[in-house]
Amino acid sequence: MPDEAVLSNDKKFTSFSYDHYVIRFTSSPKLEKYTRIVKWDHGYIVVTAVYEGIGEVEEYIDLVPILENLYMNPDTFLDPIRKVRIAYD
């Protein structure tokens, strides 16, 4: 099993991909792209992102409540992930 997940966005959705899972959740339609992962801490991501009309800002994503809403065990899902990278097709 890989230890790296991928973060990306497309239009108004953010995607977090790991193993064979792709978790999509809404984000601002002004979000143009993620630029850098600042910190990964077991489901909590600090990332820089570029927003239309604002420029680059630091943003925070907490995956734990998203996973809980999907009836997934956050610890089981997140434990193997050691790194998150940004990637676009």
ABEGO torsion letter per residue (X at the ends): XBABBBBBBBEABBBBBBEABBBBBBBBAABABBABBABBBGGBBBBBBBBBGAEBBBBBBBAAAAAAAAGBBAAAAAAABABBBBBBX
